[in-house]
């Protein structure tokens, strides 16, 4: 619940700066994670969490400012 609440807070701000498609991918994984936790289906939780982290890392790399990204 805390993760979803924190994501909703951050989503509102991030939506101004980052593509909505990327953010929706994270939201989809977190929704699946939450649903699996509710029904105590723990074997899928780690996979969904790892996918969400992977997507967030991808967004971070994509949005970072590098001199090589200018030229």
mmJSON file of the N, C-alpha and C atoms, coordinates in Angstrom:
{"data_MODEL":{"atom_site":{
"group_PDB":["ATOM","ATOM","ATOM","ATOM","ATOM","ATOM","ATOM","ATOM","ATOM","ATOM","ATOM","ATOM","ATOM","ATOM","ATOM","ATOM","ATOM","ATOM","ATOM","ATOM","ATOM","ATOM","ATOM","ATOM","ATOM","ATOM","ATOM","ATOM","ATOM","ATOM","ATOM","ATOM","ATOM","ATOM","ATOM","ATOM","ATOM","ATOM","ATOM","ATOM","ATOM","ATOM","ATOM","ATOM","ATOM","ATOM","ATOM","ATOM","ATOM","ATOM","ATOM","ATOM","ATOM","ATOM","ATOM","ATOM","ATOM","ATOM","ATOM","ATOM","ATOM","ATOM","ATOM","ATOM","ATOM","ATOM","ATOM","ATOM","ATOM","ATOM","ATOM","ATOM","ATOM","ATOM","ATOM","ATOM","ATOM","ATOM","ATOM","ATOM","ATOM","ATOM","ATOM","ATOM","ATOM","ATOM","ATOM","ATOM","ATOM","ATOM","ATOM","ATOM","ATOM","ATOM","ATOM","ATOM","ATOM","ATOM","ATOM","ATOM","ATOM","ATOM","ATOM","ATOM","ATOM","ATOM","ATOM","ATOM","ATOM","ATOM","ATOM","ATOM","ATOM","ATOM","ATOM","ATOM","ATOM","ATOM","ATOM","ATOM","ATOM","ATOM","ATOM","ATOM","ATOM","ATOM","ATOM","ATOM","ATOM","ATOM","ATOM","ATOM","ATOM","ATOM","ATOM","ATOM","ATOM","ATOM","ATOM","ATOM","ATOM","ATOM","ATOM","ATOM","ATOM","ATOM","ATOM","ATOM","ATOM","ATOM","ATOM","ATOM","ATOM","ATOM","ATOM","ATOM","ATOM","ATOM","ATOM","ATOM","ATOM","ATOM","ATOM","ATOM","ATOM","ATOM","ATOM","ATOM","ATOM","ATOM","ATOM","ATOM","ATOM","ATOM","ATOM","ATOM","ATOM","ATOM","ATOM","ATOM","ATOM","ATOM","ATOM","ATOM","ATOM","ATOM","ATOM","ATOM","ATOM","ATOM","ATOM","ATOM","ATOM","ATOM","ATOM","ATOM","ATOM","ATOM","ATOM","ATOM","ATOM","ATOM","ATOM","ATOM","ATOM","ATOM","ATOM","ATOM","ATOM","ATOM","ATOM","ATOM","ATOM"],
"id":[1,2,3,4,5,6,7,8,9,10,11,12,13,14,15,16,17,18,19,20,21,22,23,24,25,26,27,28,29,30,31,32,33,34,35,36,37,38,39,40,41,42,43,44,45,46,47,48,49,50,51,52,53,54,55,56,57,58,59,60,61,62,63,64,65,66,67,68,69,70,71,72,73,74,75,76,77,78,79,80,81,82,83,84,85,86,87,88,89,90,91,92,93,94,95,96,97,98,99,100,101,102,103,104,105,106,107,108,109,110,111,112,113,114,115,116,117,118,119,120,121,122,123,124,125,126,127,128,129,130,131,132,133,134,135,136,137,138,139,140,141,142,143,144,145,146,147,148,149,150,151,152,153,154,155,156,157,158,159,160,161,162,163,164,165,166,167,168,169,170,171,172,173,174,175,176,177,178,179,180,181,182,183,184,185,186,187,188,189,190,191,192,193,194,195,196,197,198,199,200,201,202,203,204,205,206,207,208,209,210,211,212,213],
"type_symbol":["N","C","C","N","C","C","N","C","C","N","C","C","N","C","C","N","C","C","N","C","C","N","C","C","N","C","C","N","C","C","N","C","C","N","C","C","N","C","C","N","C","C","N","C","C","N","C","C","N","C","C","N","C","C","N","C","C","N","C","C","N","C","C","N","C","C","N","C","C","N","C","C","N","C","C","N","C","C","N","C","C","N","C","C","N","C","C","N","C","C","N","C","C","N","C","C","N","C","C","N","C","C","N","C","C","N","C","C","N","C","C","N","C","C","N","C","C","N","C","C","N","C","C","N","C","C","N","C","C","N","C","C","N","C","C","N","C","C","N","C","C","N","C","C","N","C","C","N","C","C","N","C","C","N","C","C","N","C","C","N","C","C","N","C","C","N","C","C","N","C","C","N","C","C","N","C","C","N","C","C","N","C","C","N","C","C","N","C","C","N","C","C","N","C","C","N","C","C","N","C","C","N","C","C","N","C","C","N","C","C","N","C","C"],
"label_atom_id":["N","CA","C","N","CA","C","N","CA","C","N","CA","C","N","CA","C","N","CA","C","N","CA","C","N","CA","C","N","CA","C","N","CA","C","N","CA","C","N","CA","C","N","CA","C","N","CA","C","N","CA","C","N","CA","C","N","CA","C","N","CA","C","N","CA","C","N","CA","C","N","CA","C","N","CA","C","N","CA","C","N","CA","C","N","CA","C","N","CA","C","N","CA","C","N","CA","C","N","CA","C","N","CA","C","N","CA","C","N","CA","C","N","CA","C","N","CA","C","N","CA","C","N","CA","C","N","CA","C","N","CA","C","N","CA","C","N","CA","C","N","CA","C","N","CA","C","N","CA","C","N","CA","C","N","CA","C","N","CA","C","N","CA","C","N","CA","C","N","CA","C","N","CA","C","N","CA","C","N","CA","C","N","CA","C","N","CA","C","N","CA","C","N","CA","C","N","CA","C","N","CA","C","N","CA","C","N","CA","C","N","CA","C","N","CA","C","N","CA","C","N","CA","C","N","CA","C","N","CA","C","N","CA","C","N","CA","C","N","CA","C","N","CA","C","N","CA","C"],
"label_alt_id":[null,null,null,null,null,null,null,null,null,null,null,null,null,null,null,null,null,null,null,null,null,null,null,null,null,null,null,null,null,null,null,null,null,null,null,null,null,null,null,null,null,null,null,null,null,null,null,null,null,null,null,null,null,null,null,null,null,null,null,null,null,null,null,null,null,null,null,null,null,null,null,null,null,null,null,null,null,null,null,null,null,null,null,null,null,null,null,null,null,null,null,null,null,null,null,null,null,null,null,null,null,null,null,null,null,null,null,null,null,null,null,null,null,null,null,null,null,null,null,null,null,null,null,null,null,null,null,null,null,null,null,null,null,null,null,null,null,null,null,null,null,null,null,null,null,null,null,null,null,null,null,null,null,null,null,null,null,null,null,null,null,null,null,null,null,null,null,null,null,null,null,null,null,null,null,null,null,null,null,null,null,null,null,null,null,null,null,null,null,null,null,null,null,null,null,null,null,null,null,null,null,null,null,null,null,null,null,null,null,null,null,null,null],
"label_comp_id":["UNK","UNK","UNK","UNK","UNK","UNK","UNK","UNK","UNK","UNK","UNK","UNK","UNK","UNK","UNK","UNK","UNK","UNK","UNK","UNK","UNK","UNK","UNK","UNK","UNK","UNK","UNK","UNK","UNK","UNK","UNK","UNK","UNK","UNK","UNK","UNK","UNK","UNK","UNK","UNK","UNK","UNK","UNK","UNK","UNK","UNK","UNK","UNK","UNK","UNK","UNK","UNK","UNK","UNK","UNK","UNK","UNK","UNK","UNK","UNK","UNK","UNK","UNK","UNK","UNK","UNK","UNK","UNK","UNK","UNK","UNK","UNK","UNK","UNK","UNK","UNK","UNK","UNK","UNK","UNK","UNK","UNK","UNK","UNK","UNK","UNK","UNK","UNK","UNK","UNK","UNK","UNK","UNK","UNK","UNK","UNK","UNK","UNK","UNK","UNK","UNK","UNK","UNK","UNK","UNK","UNK","UNK","UNK","UNK","UNK","UNK","UNK","UNK","UNK","UNK","UNK","UNK","UNK","UNK","UNK","UNK","UNK","UNK","UNK","UNK","UNK","UNK","UNK","UNK","UNK","UNK","UNK","UNK","UNK","UNK","UNK","UNK","UNK","UNK","UNK","UNK","UNK","UNK","UNK","UNK","UNK","UNK","UNK","UNK","UNK","UNK","UNK","UNK","UNK","UNK","UNK","UNK","UNK","UNK","UNK","UNK","UNK","UNK","UNK","UNK","UNK","UNK","UNK","UNK","UNK","UNK","UNK","UNK","UNK","UNK","UNK","UNK","UNK","UNK","UNK","UNK","UNK","UNK","UNK","UNK","UNK","UNK","UNK","UNK","UNK","UNK","UNK","UNK","UNK","UNK","UNK","UNK","UNK","UNK","UNK","UNK","UNK","UNK","UNK","UNK","UNK","UNK","UNK","UNK","UNK","UNK","UNK","UNK"],
"label_asym_id":["A","A","A","A","A","A","A","A","A","A","A","A","A","A","A","A","A","A","A","A","A","A","A","A","A","A","A","A","A","A","A","A","A","A","A","A","A","A","A","A","A","A","A","A","A","A","A","A","A","A","A","A","A","A","A","A","A","A","A","A","A","A","A","A","A","A","A","A","A","A","A","A","A","A","A","A","A","A","A","A","A","A","A","A","A","A","A","A","A","A","A","A","A","A","A","A","A","A","A","A","A","A","A","A","A","A","A","A","A","A","A","A","A","A","A","A","A","A","A","A","A","A","A","A","A","A","A","A","A","A","A","A","A","A","A","A","A","A","A","A","A","A","A","A","A","A","A","A","A","A","A","A","A","A","A","A","A","A","A","A","A","A","A","A","A","A","A","A","A","A","A","A","A","A","A","A","A","A","A","A","A","A","A","A","A","A","A","A","A","A","A","A","A","A","A","A","A","A","A","A","A","A","A","A","A","A","A","A","A","A","A","A","A"],
"label_entity_id":["1","1","1","1","1","1","1","1","1","1","1","1","1","1","1","1","1","1","1","1","1","1","1","1","1","1","1","1","1","1","1","1","1","1","1","1","1","1","1","1","1","1","1","1","1","1","1","1","1","1","1","1","1","1","1","1","1","1","1","1","1","1","1","1","1","1","1","1","1","1","1","1","1","1","1","1","1","1","1","1","1","1","1","1","1","1","1","1","1","1","1","1","1","1","1","1","1","1","1","1","1","1","1","1","1","1","1","1","1","1","1","1","1","1","1","1","1","1","1","1","1","1","1","1","1","1","1","1","1","1","1","1","1","1","1","1","1","1","1","1","1","1","1","1","1","1","1","1","1","1","1","1","1","1","1","1","1","1","1","1","1","1","1","1","1","1","1","1","1","1","1","1","1","1","1","1","1","1","1","1","1","1","1","1","1","1","1","1","1","1","1","1","1","1","1","1","1","1","1","1","1","1","1","1","1","1","1","1","1","1","1","1","1"],
"label_seq_id":[1,1,1,2,2,2,3,3,3,4,4,4,5,5,5,6,6,6,7,7,7,8,8,8,9,9,9,10,10,10,11,11,11,12,12,12,13,13,13,14,14,14,15,15,15,16,16,16,17,17,17,18,18,18,19,19,19,20,20,20,21,21,21,22,22,22,23,23,23,24,24,24,25,25,25,26,26,26,27,27,27,28,28,28,29,29,29,30,30,30,31,31,31,32,32,32,33,33,33,34,34,34,35,35,35,36,36,36,37,37,37,38,38,38,39,39,39,40,40,40,41,41,41,42,42,42,43,43,43,44,44,44,45,45,45,46,46,46,47,47,47,48,48,48,49,49,49,50,50,50,51,51,51,52,52,52,53,53,53,54,54,54,55,55,55,56,56,56,57,57,57,58,58,58,59,59,59,60,60,60,61,61,61,62,62,62,63,63,63,64,64,64,65,65,65,66,66,66,67,67,67,68,68,68,69,69,69,70,70,70,71,71,71],
"pdbx_PDB_ins_code":[null,null,null,null,null,null,null,null,null,null,null,null,null,null,null,null,null,null,null,null,null,null,null,null,null,null,null,null,null,null,null,null,null,null,null,null,null,null,null,null,null,null,null,null,null,null,null,null,null,null,null,null,null,null,null,null,null,null,null,null,null,null,null,null,null,null,null,null,null,null,null,null,null,null,null,null,null,null,null,null,null,null,null,null,null,null,null,null,null,null,null,null,null,null,null,null,null,null,null,null,null,null,null,null,null,null,null,null,null,null,null,null,null,null,null,null,null,null,null,null,null,null,null,null,null,null,null,null,null,null,null,null,null,null,null,null,null,null,null,null,null,null,null,null,null,null,null,null,null,null,null,null,null,null,null,null,null,null,null,null,null,null,null,null,null,null,null,null,null,null,null,null,null,null,null,null,null,null,null,null,null,null,null,null,null,null,null,null,null,null,null,null,null,null,null,null,null,null,null,null,null,null,null,null,null,null,null,null,null,null,null,null,null],
"Cartn_x":[0.832,0.0,0.867,1.938,2.819,3.498,3.894,4.554,3.581,2.35,1.356,1.038,0.926,0.668,1.81,3.036,4.21,4.275,3.963,3.982,2.956,1.764,0.739,1.206,1.877,2.433,3.45,4.364,5.444,4.936,3.939,3.406,2.901,2.208,1.658,2.746,3.877,4.987,5.72,6.017,6.766,6.019,4.705,3.901,4.136,4.61,4.911,6.177,7.082,8.408,8.726,8.054,8.411,7.234,7.564,6.53,5.545,4.285,3.254,3.329,3.777,3.889,4.838,5.962,6.952,6.378,5.693,5.116,3.999,3.246,2.17,2.712,3.873,4.502,4.816,5.344,5.657,4.369,3.371,2.096,1.466,1.578,1.038,1.718,3.035,3.773,3.405,3.275,2.919,1.496,0.605,-0.773,-0.798,-0.039,0.056,0.661,1.674,2.309,1.307,0.559,-0.435,-1.513,-1.963,-2.99,-2.46,-1.224,-0.64,-0.467,-0.107,0.031,-1.322,-2.363,-3.704,-4.192,-3.835,-4.279,-3.186,-2.135,-1.021,-0.36,-0.206,0.48,1.89,2.735,4.037,5.074,4.881,5.913,6.067,5.039,5.125,5.593,5.54,5.833,7.254,8.212,9.604,9.82,9.253,9.382,8.781,7.592,6.944,7.706,8.22,9.003,10.301,10.974,12.205,11.936,10.824,10.475,10.222,9.519,9.257,10.567,11.471,12.769,13.558,13.524,14.211,13.682,12.372,11.765,12.155,12.143,12.551,14.007,14.863,16.274,16.41,15.619,15.633,15.197,14.157,13.69,14.782,15.42,16.492,17.622,18.061,19.139,18.72,17.507,17.004,16.898,16.562,16.342,17.585,18.651,19.87,20.482,21.09,21.758,23.214,23.634,25.02,25.453,26.699,27.192,27.078,27.281,27.186,25.753,24.753,23.369,23.026,23.862,23.622,24.179,25.322,26.004,25.673],
"Cartn_y":[-1.197,0.0,1.247,1.241,2.407,2.672,1.595,1.747,2.361,1.863,2.414,3.868,4.194,5.581,6.495,6.044,6.832,6.985,5.911,5.98,6.999,7.005,7.961,9.397,9.655,10.989,11.364,10.466,10.725,10.763,9.95,9.868,11.231,11.935,13.242,14.215,14.154,15.046,14.535,13.249,12.675,12.785,12.775,12.829,14.117,15.153,16.402,16.297,15.401,15.366,14.113,13.019,11.723,11.202,10.459,9.885,9.043,9.211,8.488,6.986,6.582,5.152,4.465,5.112,4.547,4.454,5.494,5.501,4.472,4.287,3.296,1.872,1.619,0.296,0.01,1.012,0.846,0.639,1.452,1.34,-0.036,-0.571,-1.903,-2.961,-2.886,-3.857,-3.73,-2.507,-2.302,-2.751,-2.582,-3.057,-4.58,-5.217,-6.68,-7.173,-6.469,-6.82,-6.72,-5.637,-5.437,-6.52,-6.86,-7.906,-9.253,-9.57,-10.843,-10.89,-9.779,-9.737,-9.922,-9.341,-9.463,-10.904,-11.682,-13.076,-14.042,-13.481,-14.246,-15.147,-14.633,-15.336,-14.764,-15.18,-14.551,-14.917,-16.01,-16.432,-15.465,-14.702,-13.734,-12.355,-12.11,-10.78,-10.313,-11.172,-10.781,-10.418,-11.19,-10.919,-9.557,-9.272,-7.999,-6.83,-7.016,-5.971,-5.72,-6.785,-6.635,-5.943,-6.258,-5.614,-4.126,-3.771,-2.364,-1.613,-2.211,-1.586,-1.444,-2.458,-2.397,-1.236,-1.086,0.002,1.352,1.468,2.724,3.055,2.039,2.26,2.708,2.108,2.487,3.957,4.346,5.74,6.674,6.304,7.129,7.31,6.209,6.281,7.116,6.935,7.641,9.147,9.542,10.947,11.666,10.915,11.551,12.438,13.491,14.423,14.01,13.764,13.431,14.291,14.649,15.414,14.629,13.327,12.532,12.473,12.72,12.711,14.002,15.013,16.272,16.212,15.561,15.565,14.362],
"Cartn_z":[0.0,0.0,0.0,0.804,0.869,-0.47,-1.147,-2.455,-3.455,-3.48,-4.408,-4.092,-2.811,-2.43,-2.848,-2.622,-3.006,-4.52,-5.25,-6.71,-7.211,-6.63,-7.057,-6.839,-5.725,-5.462,-6.54,-6.794,-7.749,-9.19,-9.485,-10.848,-11.307,-10.429,-10.786,-11.214,-10.568,-10.905,-12.14,-12.163,-13.277,-14.605,-14.551,-15.772,-16.56,-15.904,-16.599,-17.443,-17.062,-17.665,-18.474,-18.183,-18.767,-19.586,-20.65,-21.508,-20.687,-20.991,-20.246,-20.484,-21.661,-21.948,-20.978,-20.717,-19.796,-18.382,-17.96,-16.614,-16.478,-17.541,-17.506,-17.382,-17.966,-17.828,-16.362,-15.677,-14.251,-13.473,-13.76,-13.054,-13.265,-14.468,-14.763,-13.904,-13.805,-12.987,-11.514,-11.028,-9.623,-9.329,-10.287,-10.123,-10.057,-10.944,-10.911,-9.608,-9.137,-7.868,-6.721,-6.704,-5.655,-5.693,-6.891,-7.033,-6.559,-6.912,-6.474,-4.964,-4.376,-2.923,-2.236,-2.811,-2.233,-2.198,-3.231,-3.28,-2.812,-2.235,-1.676,-2.718,-3.929,-5.023,-5.114,-4.185,-4.002,-5.062,-5.779,-6.727,-7.901,-8.235,-9.33,-8.86,-7.568,-7.03,-7.334,-7.159,-7.38,-8.84,-9.735,-11.163,-11.532,-11.022,-11.318,-10.718,-9.532,-8.894,-9.657,-10.075,-10.852,-12.183,-12.816,-14.087,-13.874,-12.804,-12.502,-12.255,-11.516,-11.254,-12.549,-13.408,-14.695,-15.54,-15.585,-16.355,-15.772,-14.454,-13.817,-14.105,-14.085,-14.432,-15.888,-16.766,-18.178,-18.343,-17.636,-17.696,-17.208,-16.123,-15.572,-16.583,-17.19,-18.18,-19.389,-19.81,-20.984,-20.745,-19.528,-19.215,-18.694,-18.407,-17.911,-18.976,-18.525,-19.413,-19.557,-20.787,-21.09,-22.275,-22.276,-23.408,-24.708,-24.642,-25.866,-26.402,-25.559,-26.038,-26.783,-26.666,-27.368,-28.783,-28.933,-30.225,-31.028],
"occupancy":[1.0,1.0,1.0,1.0,1.0,1.0,1.0,1.0,1.0,1.0,1.0,1.0,1.0,1.0,1.0,1.0,1.0,1.0,1.0,1.0,1.0,1.0,1.0,1.0,1.0,1.0,1.0,1.0,1.0,1.0,1.0,1.0,1.0,1.0,1.0,1.0,1.0,1.0,1.0,1.0,1.0,1.0,1.0,1.0,1.0,1.0,1.0,1.0,1.0,1.0,1.0,1.0,1.0,1.0,1.0,1.0,1.0,1.0,1.0,1.0,1.0,1.0,1.0,1.0,1.0,1.0,1.0,1.0,1.0,1.0,1.0,1.0,1.0,1.0,1.0,1.0,1.0,1.0,1.0,1.0,1.0,1.0,1.0,1.0,1.0,1.0,1.0,1.0,1.0,1.0,1.0,1.0,1.0,1.0,1.0,1.0,1.0,1.0,1.0,1.0,1.0,1.0,1.0,1.0,1.0,1.0,1.0,1.0,1.0,1.0,1.0,1.0,1.0,1.0,1.0,1.0,1.0,1.0,1.0,1.0,1.0,1.0,1.0,1.0,1.0,1.0,1.0,1.0,1.0,1.0,1.0,1.0,1.0,1.0,1.0,1.0,1.0,1.0,1.0,1.0,1.0,1.0,1.0,1.0,1.0,1.0,1.0,1.0,1.0,1.0,1.0,1.0,1.0,1.0,1.0,1.0,1.0,1.0,1.0,1.0,1.0,1.0,1.0,1.0,1.0,1.0,1.0,1.0,1.0,1.0,1.0,1.0,1.0,1.0,1.0,1.0,1.0,1.0,1.0,1.0,1.0,1.0,1.0,1.0,1.0,1.0,1.0,1.0,1.0,1.0,1.0,1.0,1.0,1.0,1.0,1.0,1.0,1.0,1.0,1.0,1.0,1.0,1.0,1.0,1.0,1.0,1.0,1.0,1.0,1.0,1.0,1.0,1.0],
"B_iso_or_equiv":[0.0,0.0,0.0,0.0,0.0,0.0,0.0,0.0,0.0,0.0,0.0,0.0,0.0,0.0,0.0,0.0,0.0,0.0,0.0,0.0,0.0,0.0,0.0,0.0,0.0,0.0,0.0,0.0,0.0,0.0,0.0,0.0,0.0,0.0,0.0,0.0,0.0,0.0,0.0,0.0,0.0,0.0,0.0,0.0,0.0,0.0,0.0,0.0,0.0,0.0,0.0,0.0,0.0,0.0,0.0,0.0,0.0,0.0,0.0,0.0,0.0,0.0,0.0,0.0,0.0,0.0,0.0,0.0,0.0,0.0,0.0,0.0,0.0,0.0,0.0,0.0,0.0,0.0,0.0,0.0,0.0,0.0,0.0,0.0,0.0,0.0,0.0,0.0,0.0,0.0,0.0,0.0,0.0,0.0,0.0,0.0,0.0,0.0,0.0,0.0,0.0,0.0,0.0,0.0,0.0,0.0,0.0,0.0,0.0,0.0,0.0,0.0,0.0,0.0,0.0,0.0,0.0,0.0,0.0,0.0,0.0,0.0,0.0,0.0,0.0,0.0,0.0,0.0,0.0,0.0,0.0,0.0,0.0,0.0,0.0,0.0,0.0,0.0,0.0,0.0,0.0,0.0,0.0,0.0,0.0,0.0,0.0,0.0,0.0,0.0,0.0,0.0,0.0,0.0,0.0,0.0,0.0,0.0,0.0,0.0,0.0,0.0,0.0,0.0,0.0,0.0,0.0,0.0,0.0,0.0,0.0,0.0,0.0,0.0,0.0,0.0,0.0,0.0,0.0,0.0,0.0,0.0,0.0,0.0,0.0,0.0,0.0,0.0,0.0,0.0,0.0,0.0,0.0,0.0,0.0,0.0,0.0,0.0,0.0,0.0,0.0,0.0,0.0,0.0,0.0,0.0,0.0,0.0,0.0,0.0,0.0,0.0,0.0],
"pdbx_formal_charge":[null,null,null,null,null,null,null,null,null,null,null,null,null,null,null,null,null,null,null,null,null,null,null,null,null,null,null,null,null,null,null,null,null,null,null,null,null,null,null,null,null,null,null,null,null,null,null,null,null,null,null,null,null,null,null,null,null,null,null,null,null,null,null,null,null,null,null,null,null,null,null,null,null,null,null,null,null,null,null,null,null,null,null,null,null,null,null,null,null,null,null,null,null,null,null,null,null,null,null,null,null,null,null,null,null,null,null,null,null,null,null,null,null,null,null,null,null,null,null,null,null,null,null,null,null,null,null,null,null,null,null,null,null,null,null,null,null,null,null,null,null,null,null,null,null,null,null,null,null,null,null,null,null,null,null,null,null,null,null,null,null,null,null,null,null,null,null,null,null,null,null,null,null,null,null,null,null,null,null,null,null,null,null,null,null,null,null,null,null,null,null,null,null,null,null,null,null,null,null,null,null,null,null,null,null,null,null,null,null,null,null,null,null],
"auth_seq_id":[1,1,1,2,2,2,3,3,3,4,4,4,5,5,5,6,6,6,7,7,7,8,8,8,9,9,9,10,10,10,11,11,11,12,12,12,13,13,13,14,14,14,15,15,15,16,16,16,17,17,17,18,18,18,19,19,19,20,20,20,21,21,21,22,22,22,23,23,23,24,24,24,25,25,25,26,26,26,27,27,27,28,28,28,29,29,29,30,30,30,31,31,31,32,32,32,33,33,33,34,34,34,35,35,35,36,36,36,37,37,37,38,38,38,39,39,39,40,40,40,41,41,41,42,42,42,43,43,43,44,44,44,45,45,45,46,46,46,47,47,47,48,48,48,49,49,49,50,50,50,51,51,51,52,52,52,53,53,53,54,54,54,55,55,55,56,56,56,57,57,57,58,58,58,59,59,59,60,60,60,61,61,61,62,62,62,63,63,63,64,64,64,65,65,65,66,66,66,67,67,67,68,68,68,69,69,69,70,70,70,71,71,71],
"auth_comp_id":["UNK","UNK","UNK","UNK","UNK","UNK","UNK","UNK","UNK","UNK","UNK","UNK","UNK","UNK","UNK","UNK","UNK","UNK","UNK","UNK","UNK","UNK","UNK","UNK","UNK","UNK","UNK","UNK","UNK","UNK","UNK","UNK","UNK","UNK","UNK","UNK","UNK","UNK","UNK","UNK","UNK","UNK","UNK","UNK","UNK","UNK","UNK","UNK","UNK","UNK","UNK","UNK","UNK","UNK","UNK","UNK","UNK","UNK","UNK","UNK","UNK","UNK","UNK","UNK","UNK","UNK","UNK","UNK","UNK","UNK","UNK","UNK","UNK","UNK","UNK","UNK","UNK","UNK","UNK","UNK","UNK","UNK","UNK","UNK","UNK","UNK","UNK","UNK","UNK","UNK","UNK","UNK","UNK","UNK","UNK","UNK","UNK","UNK","UNK","UNK","UNK","UNK","UNK","UNK","UNK","UNK","UNK","UNK","UNK","UNK","UNK","UNK","UNK","UNK","UNK","UNK","UNK","UNK","UNK","UNK","UNK","UNK","UNK","UNK","UNK","UNK","UNK","UNK","UNK","UNK","UNK","UNK","UNK","UNK","UNK","UNK","UNK","UNK","UNK","UNK","UNK","UNK","UNK","UNK","UNK","UNK","UNK","UNK","UNK","UNK","UNK","UNK","UNK","UNK","UNK","UNK","UNK","UNK","UNK","UNK","UNK","UNK","UNK","UNK","UNK","UNK","UNK","UNK","UNK","UNK","UNK","UNK","UNK","UNK","UNK","UNK","UNK","UNK","UNK","UNK","UNK","UNK","UNK","UNK","UNK","UNK","UNK","UNK","UNK","UNK","UNK","UNK","UNK","UNK","UNK","UNK","UNK","UNK","UNK","UNK","UNK","UNK","UNK","UNK","UNK","UNK","UNK","UNK","UNK","UNK","UNK","UNK","UNK"],
"auth_asym_id":["A","A","A","A","A","A","A","A","A","A","A","A","A","A","A","A","A","A","A","A","A","A","A","A","A","A","A","A","A","A","A","A","A","A","A","A","A","A","A","A","A","A","A","A","A","A","A","A","A","A","A","A","A","A","A","A","A","A","A","A","A","A","A","A","A","A","A","A","A","A","A","A","A","A","A","A","A","A","A","A","A","A","A","A","A","A","A","A","A","A","A","A","A","A","A","A","A","A","A","A","A","A","A","A","A","A","A","A","A","A","A","A","A","A","A","A","A","A","A","A","A","A","A","A","A","A","A","A","A","A","A","A","A","A","A","A","A","A","A","A","A","A","A","A","A","A","A","A","A","A","A","A","A","A","A","A","A","A","A","A","A","A","A","A","A","A","A","A","A","A","A","A","A","A","A","A","A","A","A","A","A","A","A","A","A","A","A","A","A","A","A","A","A","A","A","A","A","A","A","A","A","A","A","A","A","A","A","A","A","A","A","A","A"],
"auth_atom_id":["N","CA","C","N","CA","C","N","CA","C","N","CA","C","N","CA","C","N","CA","C","N","CA","C","N","CA","C","N","CA","C","N","CA","C","N","CA","C","N","CA","C","N","CA","C","N","CA","C","N","CA","C","N","CA","C","N","CA","C","N","CA","C","N","CA","C","N","CA","C","N","CA","C","N","CA","C","N","CA","C","N","CA","C","N","CA","C","N","CA","C","N","CA","C","N","CA","C","N","CA","C","N","CA","C","N","CA","C","N","CA","C","N","CA","C","N","CA","C","N","CA","C","N","CA","C","N","CA","C","N","CA","C","N","CA","C","N","CA","C","N","CA","C","N","CA","C","N","CA","C","N","CA","C","N","CA","C","N","CA","C","N","CA","C","N","CA","C","N","CA","C","N","CA","C","N","CA","C","N","CA","C","N","CA","C","N","CA","C","N","CA","C","N","CA","C","N","CA","C","N","CA","C","N","CA","C","N","CA","C","N","CA","C","N","CA","C","N","CA","C","N","CA","C","N","CA","C","N","CA","C","N","CA","C","N","CA","C","N","CA","C","N","CA","C","N","CA","C"],
"pdbx_PDB_model_num":[1,1,1,1,1,1,1,1,1,1,1,1,1,1,1,1,1,1,1,1,1,1,1,1,1,1,1,1,1,1,1,1,1,1,1,1,1,1,1,1,1,1,1,1,1,1,1,1,1,1,1,1,1,1,1,1,1,1,1,1,1,1,1,1,1,1,1,1,1,1,1,1,1,1,1,1,1,1,1,1,1,1,1,1,1,1,1,1,1,1,1,1,1,1,1,1,1,1,1,1,1,1,1,1,1,1,1,1,1,1,1,1,1,1,1,1,1,1,1,1,1,1,1,1,1,1,1,1,1,1,1,1,1,1,1,1,1,1,1,1,1,1,1,1,1,1,1,1,1,1,1,1,1,1,1,1,1,1,1,1,1,1,1,1,1,1,1,1,1,1,1,1,1,1,1,1,1,1,1,1,1,1,1,1,1,1,1,1,1,1,1,1,1,1,1,1,1,1,1,1,1,1,1,1,1,1,1,1,1,1,1,1,1]
}}}
